[in-house]
Amino acid sequence: MHASLGLAVHRRSVAVTHVRPTYLCHWMRQSGLADLLPSLLETVWVGVSAGSMVMTPRIGDDFVNWRPPTGGDSTLGVVDFSIFPHLGHELMPENTMAEAERWAANIAGPAYAIDDQTAIKVSDGTVEVVSEGHWKHFPS
C-alpha cells in the first residue's frame, strides 16, 4: 500500500481512498499504475469520488484542488466521459444540479452528474447507470 495515496493493489482489486483527483492521477502515473491499468483485464475498478473521477479525461477546474506539475484538469481518460460527483450532498451545498449544468457546459465532452446513490458501470465499452438516486447525463 502506498501510504500517502491510500492505494492498494491486490490481485484483482484496487482500493483508493481520501485523495484529490489530480493528485491521485499524478501519482498513478508516477508509480506506473496508470501504465499497468490496460493489462489488468480481470480487474474491477470501484472508484468513489476522486477514485472514479481519475478515470475520466477531465475533471473541470471546479474540482482541481491540487495542481500537478503539468497543470490543468486532465486525468487518465480510461472512460470517455467526465463525472460531477456528490450531486445534492448535504455536506456539499455547492454540488447542485444548476452547478453541475454550468460545469458540464465547460467540460467539452460527455458527462454525468451523480449523487452518492448512483454508480456508473462500464463494461466492454458499454456505459450503464445504476441508481436509486438522482443523476443526469450531459451529452457532448
VENVEN-V138311 format. One record per pair of residues at least 6 apart in sequence whose C-alpha atoms are under 6 Angstrom apart, sorted by sequence separation. I is the first residue (numbers start at 1). J is the second residue. If there is no record, write none. Layout:
# VENVEN-V138311
i: (I;I)
j: (J;J)
This chain:
# VENVEN-V138311
i: (1;8;28;121;1;8;88;121;7;87;88;120;7;87;120;6;119;6;119;118;60;118;59;117;58;117;118;58;117;57;58;57;56;57;115;56;57;54;55;56;114;54;55;56;113;55;56;113;112;56;112;56;112;87;111;83;87;110;21;25;81;82;83;84;85;86;110;13;20;53;81;83;86;110;12;109;21;49;60;25)
j: (7;14;34;127;8;15;95;128;15;95;96;128;16;96;129;16;129;17;130;130;73;131;73;131;73;132;133;74;133;74;75;75;75;76;134;76;77;75;76;77;135;76;77;78;135;78;79;136;136;81;137;82;138;114;138;111;115;138;50;54;110;111;112;113;114;115;139;43;50;83;111;113;116;140;43;140;54;85;107;75)
